[in-house]
């Protein structure tokens, strides 16, 4: 398929073919127009135009491969335009010289008028016209190439930032979970084996599944449920927990490890700091491609101000804010409020196309 924006390294057969076809189209067009409106057959004008191509081709390639990259693209306009005009005039004079001293007498059998004629201006304009289209193609290709490079740089920077942010989540989560497991092993808790299995599943998820830019929402929810079960084993009866799941979650995708920090934060600032009864409620539903995720937890009544959750604090929440801004710009709403309870509300458009990483 023909693509104007396609560029080449070196003169491949495809590139040469494109140039040959381009000049053949000009040759046939000029021959057809001149043979229709002037003396001489189509074959005659084809031969004439072939000779004139000996001037048009060098002029055009001089413009697009020397003047454009060295002066126009570098914004040296005061050099480009005078050189372009001067080379056009020289080329126009050379073409008119061919007509005056050779072509008129050889092909059309009549004596040409005096050399300096207004027709030289037409030849100059013709040269400018025939070189303008390749020049426009070249400028378009350069613009497309620059945009492509800029996009690649943005994506590389975005990918690097996302990888850093995601990797920061891993040790943060593992530090908390391994501390839980360590405590259970010391007390010979009967469910320590189940913790190992669930932790193994979560690590497999993080190490393998999370390498992809997007994951099935069902897998992300399964990861949340594994984490919940681990924490329920740890806190036992002193934690009241509810998880309501609704809507159509099948076939939906989400950035991996995006929902976990909110849940982790609820445990950190709720059950972990409350030695009596505490509670956490989670609601997650999907409707028309829009995810709503609510995480609410109790606040210890006897906690000090330093123990209270801050809406901007925490490594996990700080990172997830950055990830949301990078992955779902203008496609998410995040509200974190603290009154009698601590409530996080995330609304996310799952149909939003995330940047490539």
C-alpha positions, 0 to 999 in steps of 0.5 A, spaced: 500 500 500 502 506 498 504 511 504 506 518 502 509 518 510 514 512 509 521 514 509 527 509 507 534 508 509 538 507 502 535 506 495 531 500 496 528 497 490 521 500 493 524 507 493 527 507 486 520 504 484 516 510 487 521 515 484 520 512 477 513 512 477 512 519 479 517 521 474 513 517 469 507 520 471 509 527 470 512 525 463 506 522 460 502 528 463 506 533 460 506 529 453 499 529 453 497 536 455 502 539 450 500 534 444 493 536 445 494 544 445 500 545 441 504 542 434 507 535 435 504 528 436 504 525 443 510 521 441 514 527 439 512 531 446 514 524 450 521 525 447 522 532 448 520 532 455 525 526 456 530 531 454 527 536 459 527 531 464 535 532 464 534 539 467 528 538 472 530 531 475 537 534 478 534 541 479 528 537 483 533 533 487 538 539 489 532 542 492 529 536 496 535 533 498 540 539 499 536 545 500 530 543 504 534 539 509 540 544 510 536 550 510 528 550 510 528 544 515 533 548 519 529 555 518 535 558 515 529 561 510 534 567 508 538 562 505 533 557 502 529 562 498 534 566 494 538 559 493 531 556 491 529 562 486 536 563 483 537 555 481 530 556 479 532 561 474 538 558 472 534 551 470 529 555 467 534 559 462 537 552 461 530 549 459 529 555 454 536 554 451 534 547 449 528 549 446 531 555 443 537 552 440 535 545 439 528 542 440 524 548 436 529 546 430 529 539 431 522 537 432 518 543 430 522 545 424 521 553 425 526 558 427 525 560 435 524 567 437 530 571 440 533 568 446 531 573 451 523 572 452 518 572 457 517 565 456 523 564 460 519 566 466 514 560 464 519 555 464 522 558 471 515 557 474 514 550 471 520 548 474 518 551 481 511 547 480 514 541 478 519 541 484 514 544 489 510 537 490 516 533 492 518 538 496 511 538 500 512 530 500 518 531 503 516 536 508 510 532 510 515 526 511 519 530 516 513 532 520 510 525 520 517 523 522 518 528 528 511 527 530 513 519 531 519 520 534 516 525 539 511 520 540 516 514 541 520 519 546 513 520 550 511 513 550 518 511 553 518 516 558 511 514 560 513 507 560 519 508 564 515 512 569 510 507 570 515 501 571 518 505 576 511 507 580 509 500 579 516 497 582 515 502 588 508 498 589 511 491 590 516 492 596 511 496 599 506 491 599 511 485 600 514 488 606 507 489 609 505 482 607 511 478 609 511 482 616 504 478 617 506 472 615 512 472 619 508 473 625 503 467 623 509 463 623 512 465 630 505 463 633 505 457 629 498 459 626 494 453 623 493 457 617 500 459 615 500 454 609 494 458 606 497 464 607 503 462 603 499 459 597 495 466 597 502 470 597 505 465 592 499 467 587 499 474 588 507 474 587 505 470 580 500 475 579 505 481 580 511 478 577 508 475 570 501 478 569 503 485 571 508 485 566 503 487 561 500 494 560 493 492 561 490 486 565 483 482 565 479 486 571 477 479 573 484 477 575 485 484 578 479 483 583 482 476 584 488 479 586 484 483 591 480 477 594 487 474 595 489 480 599 483 480 603 483 473 605 490 474 607 488 480 612 482 476 614 486 471 617 491 476 620 486 480 624 480 474 625 474 476 628 476 483 630 475 485 623 468 486 620 469 486 612 464 486 606 466 486 599 460 487 594 461 486 587 456 488 581 455 489 574 459 486 568 466 485 570 467 480 564 471 482 558 474 488 561 481 490 562 485 495 567 492 497 569 495 492 574 495 493 581 491 499 580 486 498 585 490 494 591 493 500 594 486 503 596 485 497 599 492 496 603 491 503 605 484 501 608 488 496 612 494 500 614 489 506 617 484 502 620 484 495 622 492 496 623 491 501 628 485 499 631 486 494 637 479 493 638 473 492 633 474 495 626 471 495 619 472 495 612 467 496 606 468 495 599 464 496 593 466 495 586 461 495 580 462 496 572 456 499 568 457 501 561 464 501 561 465 505 567 468 502 574 466 505 580 470 503 586 469 505 593 473 503 599 471 505 606 474 504 613 473 506 620 477 510 624 480 508 631 476 513 636 482 513 640 488 514 635 492 520 635 493 525 630 499 522 627 495 515 626 490 519 622 490 517 615 492 523 611 489 524 604 495 526 601 500 521 605 502 514 604 507 511 598 502 507 595 496 512 594 502 517 592 504 512 587 497 510 584 495 518 583 501 518 579 499 512 575 492 514 574 494 521 571 499 517 566 494 512 564 488 515 565 488 522 563 481 526 563 478 519 564 478 518 572 475 521 578 479 520 585 476 523 591 479 521 598 475 524 604 475 523 612 470 525 616 467 520 621 470 514 616 475 514 611 472 514 604 476 513 597 472 513 591 475 512 584 471 512 578 474 510 572 473 509 564 475 502 562 474 504 555 479 509 555 485 507 551 491 507 555 498 509 552 503 504 550 509 502 554 
